[in-house]
Amino acid sequence: MTIVADENIDRLIVERLREYGNHVIWITEINPTAKDPIVLAQAVEMHSLLLTKDKDFGELIFRQRLKSTGVLLLRIKSFDLERVSARIQFVLENSGRSLISKFSVLTDSTLRIVPMPQDR
């Protein structure tokens, strides 16, 4: 699975996800300062899951009805980036396919997967 990591994702998380074998495209490396609609469009163009900490993507998808191939919103409170990386990897390994074309929210203890709006 290809992942587009928003620029608000820590470098260590990007590096660990790559070490786990994921193909991670980090916005910071390819298009720093890109606005959220551009980031979302790039993830769609690459048929990728968008990994972000930015709740504004919910607004873009559910209110503005912008197209998405899937978003994984991190709402993890831990400051231990190794632990956060391992949590993300666990979810990718165990629920990765169910994240496609869904808006998912990952917390320290839960994963909530919400279908995208039907009327696009």
SERO-4910 file (N, C-alpha, C, O; in steps of 0.05 Angstrom, whole numbers):
BEGIN
 pado doro    nc1    nc2    nc3   cac1   cac2   cac3    cc1    cc2    cc3    oc1    oc2    oc3
  Met    A     17    -24      0      0      0      0     18     25      0     37     26     15
  Thr    A     11     44    -16     25     69    -17     11     88      3    -13     90      4
  Ile    A     28    103     17     18    122     37     29    149     30     53    152     25
  Val    A     12    169     30     21    197     28     20    208     56     -2    210     67
  Ala    A     42    215     66     44    227     93     43    257     92     61    269     79
  Asp    A     24    269    105     22    298    106     47    309    119     62    295    133
  Glu    A     52    335    114     77    347    126     76    348    156     97    353    169
  Asn    A     53    344    169     52    345    198     59    318    211     58    315    235
  Ile    A     65    299    194     74    273    205    104    274    210    119    283    193
  Asp    A    112    266    234    140    268    242    158    251    225    151    229    216
  Arg    A    182    261    220    202    247    204    207    219    214    208    200    198
  Leu    A    209    215    240    214    189    251    192    169    244    198    146    237
  Ile    A    167    178    244    145    161    236    147    153    207    144    130    200
  Val    A    153    172    190    157    166    161    179    146    158    176    127    143
  Glu    A    202    151    171    225    132    168    218    104    178    225     84    165
  Arg    A    204    102    201    197     76    212    178     61    193    181     37    188
  Leu    A    158     76    183    139     63    164    153     53    139    146     32    129
  Arg    A    173     68    130    189     58    107    205     34    115    207     15     99
  Glu    A    217     34    139    232     11    148    214    -14    150    224    -36    146
  Tyr    A    189    -10    157    170    -33    158    163    -43    131    150    -64    128
  Gly    A    172    -29    110    167    -38     83    145    -24     68    138    -32     45
  Asn    A    134     -3     79    113     13     66    125     32     46    147     43     51
  His    A    111     37     25    120     58      6    107     84     15     83     88     12
  Val    A    123    102     27    113    126     39    124    150     23    148    154     20
  Ile    A    105    166     13    112    191      0    105    213     20     83    217     28
  Trp    A    126    228     27    123    249     48    120    276     34    139    284     20
  Ile    A     98    290     39     93    316     27    116    335     32    122    351     14
  Thr    A    128    334     55    151    351     61    174    348     41    188    367     35
  Glu    A    177    324     30    198    319     10    191    327    -18    208    334    -34
  Ile    A    165    326    -25    158    330    -53    143    356    -58    144    367    -80
  Asn    A    129    367    -38    114    391    -43    109    405    -16     86    408     -8
  Pro    A    130    414     -3    126    427     23    109    452     20    109    466     -1
  Thr    A     93    458     40     75    481     42     50    478     23     36    497     20
  Ala    A     46    454     12     22    449     -4     -3    452     13     -3    443     36
  Lys    A    -23    465      2    -48    468     16    -63    441     17    -58    424      0
  Asp    A    -80    438     37    -94    413     41   -108    402     16   -106    378     11
  Pro    A   -123    418      1   -136    406    -23   -116    395    -43   -122    375    -57
  Ile    A    -92    407    -45    -71    397    -63    -61    371    -52    -56    352    -68
  Val    A    -56    369    -26    -46    344    -14    -66    322    -19    -59    300    -26
  Leu    A    -92    327    -14   -113    307    -19   -113    298    -48   -115    275    -54
  Ala    A   -111    317    -66   -111    311    -95    -87    294   -102    -89    276   -119
  Gln    A    -64    300    -90    -40    284    -96    -43    255    -86    -35    237   -100
  Ala    A    -55    252    -63    -60    225    -53    -79    210    -71    -75    186    -77
  Val    A    -99    223    -81   -118    211   -100   -103    203   -126   -106    181   -136
  Glu    A    -87    222   -136    -73    217   -161    -54    192   -159    -50    178   -178
  Met    A    -43    188   -135    -25    166   -130    -39    141   -119    -26    121   -113
  His    A    -66    143   -118    -82    120   -108    -72    111    -80    -67     88    -75
  Ser    A    -68    131    -63    -55    126    -37    -73    133    -13    -92    149    -15
  Leu    A    -66    121      9    -78    128     35    -64    153     46    -40    153     47
  Leu    A    -79    173     53    -67    197     65    -65    194     95    -85    188    109
  Leu    A    -41    198    106    -36    196    134    -32    225    144    -15    239    134
  Thr    A    -48    234    164    -47    262    172    -55    264    202    -66    246    214
  Lys    A    -49    287    213    -58    295    240    -78    318    237    -88    328    258
  Asp    A    -84    326    213   -100    350    208   -130    343    204   -137    330    185
  Lys    A   -146    352    223   -175    347    222   -189    361    199   -212    354    192
  Asp    A   -176    381    187   -188    395    165   -195    377    141   -212    384    125
  Phe    A   -182    355    139   -188    337    116   -216    325    119   -228    319     98
  Gly    A   -226    323    143   -254    315    146   -273    336    134   -293    328    121
  Glu    A   -267    361    138   -283    382    125   -282    381     95   -303    383     82
  Leu    A   -258    376     84   -256    375     55   -271    351     43   -283    353     22
  Ile    A   -271    329     57   -284    305     47   -314    305     52   -330    299     34
  Phe    A   -322    311     76   -350    308     84   -367    332     78   -391    330     72
  Arg    A   -356    356     79   -372    380     73   -368    390     45   -387    397     31
  Gln    A   -343    390     36   -337    400      9   -339    378    -12   -338    383    -36
  Arg    A   -341    353     -3   -344    330    -20   -321    326    -40   -325    317    -62
  Leu    A   -296    333    -31   -273    328    -48   -267    298    -48   -272    284    -28
  Lys    A   -257    289    -70   -252    260    -74   -228    252    -56   -209    267    -52
  Ser    A   -229    227    -47   -208    216    -31   -205    186    -35   -225    172    -40
  Thr    A   -181    176    -33   -177    147    -35   -173    135     -7   -166    111     -4
  Gly    A   -177    151     13   -175    142     41   -157    160     58   -136    170     48
  Val    A   -166    165     82   -151    182    101   -149    167    127   -168    155    137
  Leu    A   -125    167    139   -121    157    166   -112    181    183    -89    190    181
  Leu    A   -131    190    199   -126    213    216   -115    204    243   -128    188    257
  Leu    A    -92    214    251    -80    206    276    -89    224    298    -86    249    297
  Arg    A   -101    213    319   -109    227    343    -96    213    367   -110    208    387
  Ile    A    -71    207    364    -56    192    385    -43    213    403    -30    232    394
  Lys    A    -46    209    429    -35    228    449     -6    222    457      7    239    468
  Ser    A      3    198    452     30    190    459     51    207    445     48    214    422
  Phe    A     72    214    460     94    229    449    117    210    441    137    218    430
  Asp    A    113    184    446    133    163    440    129    156    410    112    140    403
  Leu    A    145    168    393    142    164    364    147    135    355    136    127    335
  Glu    A    164    121    369    168     92    363    142     77    368    134     61    351
  Arg    A    129     83    390    103     70    397     82     78    376     66     61    368
  Val    A     81    103    369     61    112    349     66     98    323     47     89    310
  Ser    A     91     97    314     97     83    289     89     54    290     77     44    270
  Ala    A     94     41    312     86     13    314     56     10    314     45     -9    302
  Arg    A     42     28    326     12     28    326      1     31    298    -17     17    290
  Ile    A     12     50    283      4     54    255      9     29    239     -8     20    224
  Gln    A     33     18    242     40     -6    227     22    -29    233     14    -44    215
  Phe    A     15    -33    258     -4    -54    266    -30    -50    252    -42    -70    242
  Val    A    -40    -26    251    -66    -21    238    -63    -26    208    -81    -38    195
  Leu    A    -41    -18    196    -37    -22    167    -36    -52    161    -48    -61    141
  Glu    A    -23    -67    177    -21    -96    173    -47   -111    177    -53   -130    163
  Asn    A    -63   -102    197    -87   -116    204   -113   -105    192   -133   -119    190
  Ser    A   -113    -80    184   -137    -67    174   -132    -51    149   -150    -36    140
  Gly    A   -109    -54    137   -101    -37    115   -121    -35     92   -128    -14     83
  Arg    A   -131    -58     83   -150    -59     61   -176    -45     68   -189    -33     50
  Ser    A   -184    -47     93   -210    -34    100   -208     -4    103   -228      9    107
  Leu    A   -183      7    101   -179     36    103   -183     49     76   -186     74     74
  Ile    A   -182     34     54   -184     45     28   -211     57     24   -232     44     30
  Ser    A   -212     81     13   -237     96      8   -253    100     33   -278    102     31
  Lys    A   -240    102     56   -254    107     82   -239    130     96   -216    136     90
  Phe    A   -253    143    114   -241    163    132   -238    149    159   -258    144    172
  Ser    A   -214    144    167   -209    129    191   -195    147    212   -178    164    205
  Val    A   -201    142    237   -189    157    259   -176    138    278   -189    119    288
  Leu    A   -150    141    282   -134    123    299   -127    138    324   -114    159    324
  Thr    A   -135    126    347   -128    137    373   -109    117    387   -101     98    375
  Asp    A   -102    123    412    -85    105    427    -97     77    430    -83     58    432
  Ser    A   -123     76    430   -136     50    436   -157     41    416   -166     18    417
  Thr    A   -165     58    397   -186     51    379   -180     58    350   -162     75    344
  Leu    A   -194     45    332   -193     52    304   -222     54    295   -238     35    296
  Arg    A   -230     78    286   -257     82    277   -256     87    247   -242    104    237
  Ile    A   -271     71    232   -271     72    203   -299     82    194   -319     69    200
  Val    A   -300    104    179   -325    116    170   -325    115    140   -306    123    127
  Pro    A   -347    106    128   -349    107     98   -348    135     88   -357    154    101
  Met    A   -338    138     64   -338    164     51   -367    171     42   -384    153     39
  Pro    A   -372    196     38   -399    204     28   -405    190      1   -387    188    -16
  Gln    A   -429    181     -2   -437    166    -26   -442    183    -50   -436    175    -72
  Asp    A   -452    207    -46   -460    223    -68   -437    242    -77   -436    265    -70
  Arg    A   -420    231    -93   -397    247   -104   -404    257   -131   -388    270   -144
***
